[in-house]
Amino acid sequence: MEEFDITVIGSGPGGYVAAIRSAQLGYKTALVEKYNTLGGTCTNVGCIPTKALLDSTHHYADAVKSFENHGIEFTDLRLNFEQVFRRKTDVVAKNTQGLDFLMRKNKIKVIKGTGTFLNSESLKITHDDQTQTVIRSGKFIIATGSKPATIPGVSIDKKRIITSTEALVMKEKPESMVIIGGGVIGVEMASIFNRIGTKVTILEYADNLIANMDHELGSTLTKILTKEGVEIRLNEAVYKTENLGNKAKVYFKDKQGAEQELTADYILVAVGRKPYIVDLGLENTGVEMNGNGTIKVNELLETTAPNIFAIGDVIGGAMLAHKAEEEAVFVMERINGQKPHIHYDRIPSVVYTWPEVASVGATEEELKKQGLEYNIGKFPFAVNARARAGMETEGFVKVLSDPKYGELLGVHIIGARAADLIAQAVVGLEYEVTANDMASICYAHPTYSEVLKEAYTIASGRPSLNI
């Protein structure tokens, strides 16, 4: 029976980062993965393939709608659907190959199969050929991630009633699609398919898209997606779906309780994700669960079983790849006797529509609920010279700051390159920089980042030089 210092179960962003950091710190490390490729949901059927499709379809949409204004003319423009998805597959393959290289480089033992705890010190691994291996480990890191969730009355059959996983491997372009859920996954999938000519309808239970983010971001995104041709129906309660063979039907009630239904080629369920602990054998350990199906951990991310830690989606909180990565490093360095920290309220969230949406810190709704005073600095991309030059004038930056000391409380962006711009705001919140200080540093001109500068300036109580 082979023994390891650290064994990581699951090879998503949390898992593979934990394994690499463990090896870097000198521990004999094993990584257990049930699928044939490393990378978990994010690399194989989540973040990476979705972004590949978003980029490809964005280029196509630009060619259709914007290139003529740039003086670029086509005599024959068409979409090669198969190549769009083929490129996505190639991108995924390069990323998984990179992970294989990192495992070899760091001398991490990769064991393919389903890991099941026999007790808090031993793990049985069942391989694809049904043979089994048992290993012992001083410590375990559970990083098994999450799977798509559903709602009562909606049964995912992976044929006509699908999740984002099945949407990423379609063989031909659907003519119509209804997406249940207007969160991050729902609006990103809507963008992909709407751009290539699919009739897309979003049914969202809440009164706003991306409801967990600042509501002004969601209302602005609603206007933008609607203008692009996505039908968005808010306050709709879905209670049933039906596979009709070559179509699917969804049944729902509107805000007034009136019964309605829609038929489409596919119904895509995007109502969130749930922790994945199938066959993990937690009942053979002292690991306790929370009422919502997540694994119970303390502030050090230790479970209630000795020597077992858990990170990422399986412990709840924001289900973000970069949150899992931060937790992976945190756990390993704590095990090593170091004292890192994580500020969960300073972890950014990003939606990769176009324009992109990004946020860090408190929303305006949260500050109001807490009864806290705040200043607002808001500046539109439409006034920014670089945005005009690039024909990317939709959106704004919204800065929330403390009126007494000027400390940043939250930064919210909808606009071109928001996913990259938010990193600067994260620095400001992490190191408790004031809005005035963020405005006082020099920003290159012309750049999209100047929208941030002006929003910081207004939040600090000074007038903008550009309005």
N, C-alpha and C positions, 0 to 999 in steps of 0.2 A: 504494500500500500504506500503510494508516494505521498510525501508530506510537503506542505508549503507553509510559508509564513503568512501570506495573504492570498486568498482566493476571491476573485471577483465574479459574480454571476450576472451575466448580461453584458453585451459589448456595444451598447449605444454610447452616446457622447459621455454620459456619466461613467459607464463601465470601462471604456477603453482609456479614458483619461485617468481614472483611478489606478488601472493596471500599470500604465506608463509611469505615473508618479511613484507608485509603489516600487517599481523596478529601479527608478532613478535613486530612490532612497536606500537601495541596497537589499531589499527584501526579495526572497524567492517567491515568485508570483505566478499564479495560474489565472487564466481567463476562460470561463465556461460560457459557451454560446450554443444555443439549440439550432440556429439556422446555419446554412452553408457559408454565408458571408458575414463578415463583421460589420459593425456600424449601427445595428439596431434600426428602429423605425426611422430616425432622422436621416440616416445616410441612404437607406434602401427604399423606403416608401413614404418619406416625410419631407423634411426640410430641403434636402439636396435635389431630389427629382422634381419637386414642386417648383423650386426656384429656376431650374433648367427650363421647365415648360413656361414659366412666367416670363423669362427672358426671351425665349424664342417667339412666343405669341406677342410680346411687346414689340419686337422688331417688325413682325408682320403687321400689327395694327398701325405702327408708325408709317410703314410703307404704303398702307392703304389710305391713311388719313392725313399724313403730315408731309410726306416727302416732296409732294408737288410744290408746297410752299417754300421748301428749301431749294427749289430749282432742280430736283431729281425727278425725272419722268421715266415711266415704264410703258412699254407697249404690250407686255404680257406678264401679268403678275398672278401667281397662283400659289396656293398653300400645298406643300407636300406633307400631308398628315403623318405618313409613315416615317419620314425623315425627322420630323419634329420629335416624335417619340423615340426614334432610334438614337438621336443625339442625347436625349435624357438618359437613356440606358448607358451610353458611353460615359457620360459624366459620372454616373453612379459607380460604374466599374472602375474608373480611375481613382475614385475616392476609397473604395474598398481595397483596391490593390495597395494604396498608400498605407492603409491601416495594417495590412498583412506585413508590409515592410517594417513598420514601426514595432510590431510585435517581435519580429526577428531581431531587429536592431537592439531592442531592450531585453532580449533573452527571456521573453515571457512565454510560458507554456500555454498554448491555446488548446483547449479540449472541446471538441464539438459534441454536443448532445444536450439532453435535458437534465438539469441538476435538481436533485431532490434531497433535502436534508434527512439524514438518518438520526442525527442528534446535533447538538450545537458545535461539534468538532469534526463531524464526518459528512461527506456529500457523496451520494450515489449519482453517477452520470450514465444515463441510458442513451446509447448511440443509435444512429439511424438503422443499423442492422440488428438492433435489439440486444447487442452485447452490452455489458455494463462494466464500469470502472468505479472504484471507490477510492476517494482521496481523503486525507486529513489536512486540516489547516488550523494555524494558530488563530487567525481571524478571517471572517467572511464579510464581504461587501455585497449587499443585495442591490442590484441596479437593473432590474428586469423590466422597467419602463411601464408602458400603458398600451391599451388597445382601444379602438373606437367604441364609444358608448352608443346606446340607443335609448328610446323612450317607449313607454307602454303602447302596444298596438302596432309598433313598427318593427318588423322582423327583417333583418338584413339577410338576403339570400345570395348576395354576391353575383347576381345575374342581372336583374332589373332594379333591385333595391340594393344599392351599393354604398360603399364608403370611399374615402379618398384613395385608399389602397387600390381598389379595382379601377377607379377613374384614371389612375396613372399607367395602366396597361391596356387601354382601349385600342382596338384594332382599326376602328373607323370612326369618323366624326359623327357624334349624335346630332340629330336635328333639334332636339329639345331636351331640357333637363330641369327638374325641380330640385332645389337644394333646401333641405330642412336644416335651418340654423344659419344665423348671420354673424357668427364669430369669425375668428381669424381664418380657420380652414374653409368655412363657407364662402367668405368674400374672395379669398384667393382662388378657389376653384371656380367661382363665378367669373372672375377676371379671365382665367385661362380659356374657358369654353366660350364665353361671350365674344372674345376677340377673334375666334376662328369661325364665328357665324352660327353657333348654337344658340337657340332661344332659351335664355336662362331666367328662371324665376326663383327668388329667395323667399322662403317663408320663415319668419323670425318671431318667436314667442314674445320677446321683449319689445319695448317701444323705441328701440334704437339698435343700429348695427354696432358690432364690437362693443357690446354693452359694458364690459369691464374696464374700458378705457374712458378717458374724459369724453363726456357726451357730445361736446362740440365737434370732436373728431368724427364720431359716428354719424352725426347729422350731415356734416360736410361730405363724408364719403358716400352717404346715401344719394346726395344730389349729383355727385360726380358719376357714380355707377349708373344711376338712372339716365343721365344724359348720354351715357355710352350704350344704352339699350338694355340694361339689366332691369327686369321688373322686380321691385322690392315691396313686399307686403309685410308690414309690421303688425304686432299684436295678433298673430295668428297661432292658434293652438292645434297642432297636428295630433290626431288620435288614431289614425289607421293608414296603412298602405296596402296595396294589392298588386301582385304580379299578374299582368294580363296576357303574358306570353311574349308578344313583340312590343309591348308597352307596359307602363306601370301607372297606377293611380294613387293619389294621396288625398285623404279626407281630413278636413280641418274646420275649425270654428273661428269666426272673426271676433273682434272685440265685443260685438253686440250678441254673440252666441249663435249667429246664423250659420247653418251648415253649408259648406262649400267643398268643391273637389276640383282637382286638376289632373290631367293626363299628360304624360311625357314619355319620351324614350327611356329615360332613367330617372329614378329618384335617388339623389345622393344624400345620405344621412351624415350631417356634420354638427352633431349636438354635443361635442366634447369627447373626452377620453376617460377611461377608468383604469386604475392600477392593474397590472398583470401579475398574478401570483399563482397561476395554474400549475399544478404538479410540483410546487416548490417544497412541499412537506413542512410547512411552518408549524404544523401541529406536533411535529416531533421535536420541536425546540421550545424555548420559553418565549418566543416572539409573540407579542400581543398586537391586536389590530384595533384601529379606531372604528367608530360606528359607520364611517363613510367608505370603508373598504381599504383605507390606506394603512400602511404599517406604522405603528406607534414608535416614535423616536424622541429622545430628549434634545437639549440644545447642542449636544455634541454629535448628534445624529446616530447615537447608540440605540439599538432596540432594547427590549426588556430581556433579551437573552444574552448571556455572557459572550463576548467576543464577536457578536454579529452587529453590523452597521447596515444602514439602508440610506440610499440617496436617490434623487431624481423624482420622476413621476410617481413612483411607487409609494412615496411618503406624502404626496399631495403638494399643495401650494401651486404656484405658477408652473404649468407644464411646459418648460422651455429647455432647450438643449443646453444653453449657456448657464442656466441655473444649475442643471445637473453637473456640468463641468466644474463650476465653482464649488459645489458640495463635494465632488470627488477629491479635489485638491485639499479642501478643508479637512476631510476625514483622514486622508493619508498623512498630512502634516501634523494633525493632532495625535495620531497614533505614534508619530515619530518624536513627539515631545515638543513640537513647535506650537505657537499660539496664533494661528490665523483667525480671521473673523469674516463673517458674511453679513452685509446689511441687505436684507431682502427687499427693503423699500427702495433700494438703489439699483435694482436689477432692471434693465430696460426691456420693454416689449416692442415688437415690430410686426407690422402687417405689410406684406410685400405685394400689395396692389400697386397700381400707378395712378396718381402719385402714391408714394409710400406713406405709411403712418407709423409713427414711433413715439414712445412715451416713457418717462421715468419719473418716479416720485409720486406725490399726491395729486389726485385729480381735483378739479374745482368742486365736484359733488362731495368728495370725501372731506375737504376742508369745511364746507358748509355744514355737513353732518356733525363734525366735531366742534362747530361753533368757533372756529379759528378765523382771525382776520388775515387778509392777504392782499397784496397788490397784484394787478394783472398787467403784463406787458405783451401786447399782441401786434404782430406785424405780418402783412401779406406778402406772398411771393410775387404778386402782380407788380409790385413797386420795385422789385430787385432787378438790376440791370442784367445780371447773368441769366436769370430766369426768363427775361424777355428775349435775350439772344438765343436761348435754347427752346423757346416756345413752351416753357414749362411754368406757367404763371398761376396755376391753381394751388390753393392751400394757404397755410399760415403757420407761424410759430407762436405759441402761447406760453408765456413764462409766468409762473406763480411764485411770489417771493414774500418773505416775512416783512411787514411794514416797519417794524422797529429796528431790526438789525440788518435787513436786506438779504438774509440767507435764502438760498434757493429752496423752494418747497416742491416744485414740480415743473417739468418742461414737456410740452406736448406739441408734436409737429405732424402736419399733413402737408406733403409737398415733395418735390423732386429730391431724391437722395436723402430722405429723412432717416433711413436706416443707418446711414453713415454719420449724418450730422448729430444724431442723438449721443454718440460716444463722447463728444465734448461736454454735453450737458451732464452726463454721468460723472465725469471728472468733477464738475462743479458741485454736484450734490455730495459725492463721496468725501470731498475735502472741505465741505461747508464754506464754499466761496460765495461771496455776495453777488447779487445781480449787477451792482455797480462795478465790481472788479471784473466780472465777465465781460461787461461792456467796454471796459477801459483798455483791454488788450487789443493789439493790432490784428485786423482781419484782412487777408489779401483781397484785392479788388480787381476784377469783378468775380465774386464767388457766391454760391448759394449760402455759404456760412454767414454772410452779412445779414441775412434775415434774422439769425440768432442774435447778432450784435444789436440790431435795432430793437428787438423784443426785450433784451436785457436792459437796454437804455431806458425804455419806457417803464419797465417794471421798477427801475431804481428811482423813478420820479423825475427823470430828465427828459426833455423833449427830443424826439428823433430828428435827425438832420435830413431825413428823406421823406417826411410827410408834412 
